[in-house]
Amino acid sequence: MPQERDVKPSVFERHMQTGIQVLLVALIIWAGTELVKLGQQSVVLEERLTTQGLMLNELRQELREWGDTYYRTTDARRELDEIEGRIDNLNSRVSALETRQ
């Protein structure tokens, strides 16, 4: 069996290990702060989306109210066709009366 030796790391190795550990801790801290920033940004975006959704609902309601207030083109066309039909009917009746006399 080989004998186990107590190998002491050199001063350079210990400093290198410490440097790597510091670097890893710094990276973990940086990643944590970035995650916190992303969380805050997502909350802000979520709030904006909620606000825009409310604004959209308000605009839809206003459009519905305007639809009740203003005269629609389709309604105007339908009523105009109805009036023109009545005028044509009256013209044909007048023509019929004129031809009798």
C-alpha positions in Angstrom: 0.0 0.0 0.0 1.3 3.3 -0.9 1.7 5.7 2.0 -0.4 8.8 2.0 1.7 11.9 2.0 0.7 15.2 3.5 1.1 17.5 0.6 0.9 21.1 1.5 -0.3 23.4 -1.3 2.0 26.1 -2.2 1.3 29.8 -1.3 0.5 30.5 -5.0 -2.0 27.6 -5.1 -3.7 28.9 -1.9 -3.9 32.4 -3.4 -5.2 31.1 -6.7 -7.9 29.1 -4.8 -8.9 32.2 -2.8 -9.0 34.2 -6.0 -11.3 31.6 -7.7 -13.5 31.5 -4.7 -13.8 35.3 -4.6 -14.6 35.3 -8.3 -17.3 32.7 -7.9 -18.9 34.6 -5.0 -18.8 37.8 -7.1 -20.5 36.0 -10.0 -23.2 34.6 -7.7 -23.8 38.1 -6.2 -24.0 39.6 -9.8 -26.4 36.9 -10.9 -28.6 37.5 -7.8 -28.7 41.3 -8.5 -29.5 40.7 -12.1 -32.4 38.4 -11.1 -33.7 41.0 -8.8 -33.6 43.6 -11.6 -35.4 41.3 -13.9 -38.0 40.6 -11.3 -38.6 44.4 -10.8 -38.7 44.9 -14.6 -41.3 42.2 -15.0 -43.4 43.7 -12.3 -43.2 47.1 -14.1 -44.2 45.5 -17.4 -47.0 43.6 -15.8 -48.4 46.8 -14.3 -48.1 48.5 -17.7 -50.0 45.7 -19.3 -52.7 45.9 -16.7 -53.0 49.6 -17.2 -53.2 49.2 -21.0 -55.8 46.5 -20.6 -58.0 48.9 -18.5 -57.5 51.6 -21.1 -58.5 49.2 -23.9 -61.7 48.3 -22.0 -62.5 52.0 -21.5 -62.0 52.7 -25.2 -64.2 49.8 -26.2 -66.9 51.1 -23.9 -66.6 54.6 -25.4 -66.8 53.0 -28.9 -70.0 51.2 -27.9 -71.5 54.4 -26.6 -70.5 56.3 -29.7 -72.2 53.6 -31.8 -75.4 54.4 -30.0 -75.0 58.1 -30.5 -74.1 58.4 -34.2 -76.0 57.4 -37.2 -74.4 54.4 -38.9 -73.9 54.2 -42.6 -75.7 50.8 -42.8 -78.7 52.2 -41.0 -78.8 55.3 -43.3 -78.5 53.1 -46.4 -81.4 50.8 -45.2 -83.7 53.8 -44.5 -82.8 55.5 -47.7 -83.6 52.3 -49.7 -86.9 52.1 -47.9 -87.7 55.8 -48.7 -86.7 55.3 -52.3 -88.9 52.2 -52.5 -91.9 54.2 -51.2 -91.2 57.1 -53.6 -91.1 54.5 -56.5 -94.3 53.1 -55.3 -95.9 56.5 -55.2 -94.6 57.4 -58.7 -96.1 54.2 -60.1 -99.4 55.0 -58.5 -99.4 58.6 -59.9 -98.4 57.3 -63.3 -101.3 54.8 -63.1 -103.7 57.6 -62.2 -102.5 59.8 -65.0 -102.9 57.1 -67.6 -106.6 56.6 -66.5 -107.5 60.1 -67.1 
